[in-house]
Amino acid sequence: MKKHTIVLLLAASVALYSFTVVYQSKEWLVPEAAKKAKNPTDKADKENLSIGKSLYSKHCQSCHGKEGYGDGPKAKELKGKDRMGDFSSADFQSQTDGALFYKMSTGRDDMTAFDKKIPDAEDRWLIVNYIRTLKQ
């Protein structure tokens, strides 16, 4: 009986440690299928960019800032502000549209999941298009 208890405690400890390491990881892992998702919207369409900018201003700017530097007025209140991200950086811009869409949709830590706040997937894609204009 004691052997089983020790084995169970050891297994639970390993599982909890693994979960903690993954959860606290600074790297945001995106499933391969999500990375490969194709943006179904016209990225160059001026109306689409205008809609994307409007949605960004309403839902994203308070944390990520007007220019996407991660310096919005709410950013200082967030625990993950060092990981807010600079949308204008080459590193950020090198991510696929699918990865950005996935992160926006699912959220993590302080990042809100927008799949319910912005239920229309096309609107979230339009935000991705606008974020692409925030290059250095």
HELIX and SHEET records of a PDB file:
HELIX    1   1 LYS A    2  TYR A   23  1                                  22    
HELIX    2   2 GLU A   32  LYS A   35  1                                   4    
HELIX    3   3 LYS A   46  HIS A   59  1                                  14    
HELIX    4   4 GLN A   61  HIS A   64  1                                   4    
HELIX    5   5 ALA A   75  GLU A   77  5                                   3    
HELIX    6   6 LYS A   81  ARG A   83  5                                   3    
HELIX    7   7 ALA A   90  GLN A   93  1                                   4    
HELIX    8   8 ASP A   97  THR A  106  1                                  10    
HELIX    9   9 PHE A  114  LYS A  117  1                                   4    
HELIX   10  10 ALA A  121  ILE A  131  1                                  11    
END                                                                             
